[in-house]
Amino acid sequence: MLKNGDLGNRIFGEVLTFYFVLKDRDTPIYVKIFAFLGLCYALSPIDIIPDFIPVLGYLDDVLIIPFFYFLIKKLTPSSILEKAKKDRAIIQDTRIYKIFGAVFSLVFWILLLLILFFAFLKGLRILKILK
């Protein structure tokens, strides 16, 4: 039986594994992309379904984060995954990783907004050509 907070600590630990998989030089690029997306979603304050909606608010977290975890676990070579878990176990001070997560999330959302902005501008250009 899990004590209160144990599940949250386990999930945070697995998300920290995403970081170490992403950081490893030997990780294939497609795994790094999934690890990056998983980290961005897990650390982002913005959810697909807002958390204040009863039950449904946490459903996306309960489904999406484990999806990324199992996908990364399946695609990552076992030696890299074991090394990431060992590195994660060594960590004593997780405060720096929470700060890193906030910065990481901010960069992700800025990049996403820039992509949407340029797609919007391109759409406007296309509309001007059609008129």
Number of C-alpha atoms within 10 A of each C-alpha: 4 6 7 8 9 11 11 11 11 11 17 16 15 17 22 23 26 28 20 20 27 22 14 14 11 13 18 14 11 12 20 21 13 18 26 21 17 23 24 22 19 21 20 17 12 13 14 12 13 14 16 9 10 9 9 13 15 16 15 16 17 12 10 14 19 16 13 21 19 11 15 22 18 12 14 20 15 11 10 18 21 14 15 21 17 13 14 19 12 8 10 7 8 13 9 9 14 14 11 14 19 16 14 17 22 16 13 18 14 11 12 11 12 12 12 12 12 11 12 12 12 12 12 12 11 11 10 9 8 7 5
